[in-house]
Amino acid sequence: MKSIALKKIQQMKKHIIITYVLLIVLTIVSGLTYSVADNNIPSIILLLSALKFIGVSFYFMDLKKAHIFWKSAVICYLTILLIVVLII
């Protein structure tokens, strides 16, 4: 019984580390894309920020285990925020 719990904890740590590394890579990529002079760069940076937002909310805030209402509320909030920022 104890080994099953230990394996589960190790698997959770592995997923958290992978998500953390992915967030760091997305941050570095968004910083590097900022230096490129192009008209679509703000849209790309917003898309990368949205991916980071989803990564933080679903993995580090344990939203993946939450009720469907909270998942959909976060996705709707993100969608509305991105639309408003892109319109402005």
TORKOL-4160 file (C-alpha; in steps of 0.2 Angstrom, whole numbers, padded with zeros to 4 digits, m for minus):
88
<pt num="1" X="0000" Y="0000" Z="0000"/>
<pt num="2" X="0014" Y="0012" Z="0004"/>
<pt num="3" X="0023" Y="0009" Z="m0012"/>
<pt num="4" X="0008" Y="0013" Z="m0022"/>
<pt num="5" X="0006" Y="0030" Z="m0013"/>
<pt num="6" X="0025" Y="0033" Z="m0016"/>
<pt num="7" X="0023" Y="0030" Z="m0034"/>
<pt num="8" X="0009" Y="0041" Z="m0036"/>
<pt num="9" X="0018" Y="0055" Z="m0027"/>
<pt num="10" X="0033" Y="0053" Z="m0038"/>
<pt num="11" X="0022" Y="0053" Z="m0054"/>
<pt num="12" X="0014" Y="0069" Z="m0048"/>
<pt num="13" X="0031" Y="0077" Z="m0045"/>
<pt num="14" X="0036" Y="0072" Z="m0062"/>
<pt num="15" X="0021" Y="0081" Z="m0070"/>
<pt num="16" X="0024" Y="0097" Z="m0059"/>
<pt num="17" X="0042" Y="0097" Z="m0065"/>
<pt num="18" X="0037" Y="0095" Z="m0083"/>
<pt num="19" X="0024" Y="0109" Z="m0081"/>
<pt num="20" X="0037" Y="0120" Z="m0073"/>
<pt num="21" X="0050" Y="0118" Z="m0086"/>
<pt num="22" X="0037" Y="0121" Z="m0100"/>
<pt num="23" X="0032" Y="0137" Z="m0091"/>
<pt num="24" X="0050" Y="0143" Z="m0091"/>
<pt num="25" X="0052" Y="0138" Z="m0109"/>
<pt num="26" X="0036" Y="0148" Z="m0114"/>
<pt num="27" X="0043" Y="0163" Z="m0104"/>
<pt num="28" X="0060" Y="0163" Z="m0113"/>
<pt num="29" X="0051" Y="0161" Z="m0130"/>
<pt num="30" X="0040" Y="0175" Z="m0127"/>
<pt num="31" X="0055" Y="0186" Z="m0121"/>
<pt num="32" X="0064" Y="0181" Z="m0137"/>
<pt num="33" X="0049" Y="0185" Z="m0148"/>
<pt num="34" X="0048" Y="0202" Z="m0141"/>
<pt num="35" X="0064" Y="0207" Z="m0149"/>
<pt num="36" X="0058" Y="0203" Z="m0167"/>
<pt num="37" X="0050" Y="0217" Z="m0176"/>
<pt num="38" X="0033" Y="0211" Z="m0183"/>
<pt num="39" X="0015" Y="0216" Z="m0182"/>
<pt num="40" X="0009" Y="0199" Z="m0175"/>
<pt num="41" X="0021" Y="0199" Z="m0161"/>
<pt num="42" X="0008" Y="0205" Z="m0148"/>
<pt num="43" X="m0004" Y="0191" Z="m0153"/>
<pt num="44" X="0009" Y="0178" Z="m0151"/>
<pt num="45" X="0015" Y="0184" Z="m0134"/>
<pt num="46" X="m0004" Y="0184" Z="m0128"/>
<pt num="47" X="m0006" Y="0166" Z="m0135"/>
<pt num="48" X="0010" Y="0161" Z="m0125"/>
<pt num="49" X="0003" Y="0170" Z="m0110"/>
<pt num="50" X="m0013" Y="0161" Z="m0111"/>
<pt num="51" X="m0004" Y="0144" Z="m0112"/>
<pt num="52" X="0005" Y="0149" Z="m0096"/>
<pt num="53" X="m0011" Y="0154" Z="m0088"/>
<pt num="54" X="m0019" Y="0138" Z="m0091"/>
<pt num="55" X="m0003" Y="0128" Z="m0085"/>
<pt num="56" X="m0003" Y="0138" Z="m0069"/>
<pt num="57" X="m0022" Y="0137" Z="m0066"/>
<pt num="58" X="m0024" Y="0118" Z="m0070"/>
<pt num="59" X="m0008" Y="0111" Z="m0063"/>
<pt num="60" X="m0002" Y="0122" Z="m0049"/>
<pt num="61" X="m0020" Y="0127" Z="m0043"/>
<pt num="62" X="m0027" Y="0109" Z="m0045"/>
<pt num="63" X="m0040" Y="0115" Z="m0056"/>
<pt num="64" X="m0040" Y="0099" Z="m0066"/>
<pt num="65" X="m0048" Y="0090" Z="m0051"/>
<pt num="66" X="m0061" Y="0104" Z="m0049"/>
<pt num="67" X="m0079" Y="0105" Z="m0054"/>
<pt num="68" X="m0083" Y="0108" Z="m0072"/>
<pt num="69" X="m0090" Y="0125" Z="m0068"/>
<pt num="70" X="m0073" Y="0131" Z="m0062"/>
<pt num="71" X="m0064" Y="0125" Z="m0077"/>
<pt num="72" X="m0076" Y="0133" Z="m0089"/>
<pt num="73" X="m0076" Y="0149" Z="m0079"/>
<pt num="74" X="m0057" Y="0150" Z="m0080"/>
<pt num="75" X="m0058" Y="0146" Z="m0099"/>
<pt num="76" X="m0071" Y="0159" Z="m0102"/>
<pt num="77" X="m0062" Y="0172" Z="m0092"/>
<pt num="78" X="m0046" Y="0169" Z="m0102"/>
<pt num="79" X="m0056" Y="0170" Z="m0118"/>
<pt num="80" X="m0064" Y="0186" Z="m0114"/>
<pt num="81" X="m0048" Y="0194" Z="m0108"/>
<pt num="82" X="m0039" Y="0189" Z="m0124"/>
<pt num="83" X="m0053" Y="0196" Z="m0135"/>
<pt num="84" X="m0054" Y="0212" Z="m0125"/>
<pt num="85" X="m0035" Y="0215" Z="m0126"/>
<pt num="86" X="m0034" Y="0210" Z="m0144"/>
<pt num="87" X="m0048" Y="0222" Z="m0148"/>
<pt num="88" X="m0039" Y="0237" Z="m0139"/>
